[in-house]
């Protein structure tokens, strides 16, 4: 059954999933930082422990975050956060095929462009797809939660241990996954 009117908690979860999905897919840019400075996001960012630099320190901060992103999300020990890679040891595995099928079933155009060039079974892509389907295609969103998120808790735990901005992103993402996969939430 599809929700005609979305509840506030569901809308908030979708917004968090969109934010985390975007932060996980690629390193931050100056435009991303400008968007994150939106006054409406400030309370949510503070709650997640995501601290932003003063505008005067932005360039150096972004450069350091780029290095952090590479170290935490692209190294073999913790990244990339691609389900097929973590579950089958290779790209373009069963999860990739199924996620494409789910997106198609939901009528969501979700190929490499929608995933910002990442694999469609990248955790960031999965969160964006869940956010896009949680209202209009609840069966698809439910399968994403049941079959395509829990694997990420292990690498997120490793990234979270690194603390800092991306440690907070990993922590917030892990918290989101735990909420979504909690049977009481469904």
Secondary structure, 3 states (H helix, E strand, C coil): CCCCCCCHHHHHHHHHHHHHHHHHHCCCCHHHHHHHCCHHHHHHHHHHCCCCCCHHHHHHHHHHHHHHHHHHHHCCCCCCCEHHHHHHCCCCCHHHHHHHHHHHHHCCCCCCCCCCCCCCCEHHHHHHHHHHHCCCCHHHHHHHHHHHCCCHHHHHHHHHCCCHHHHHHHHHHHHHHHHHHCCCCC
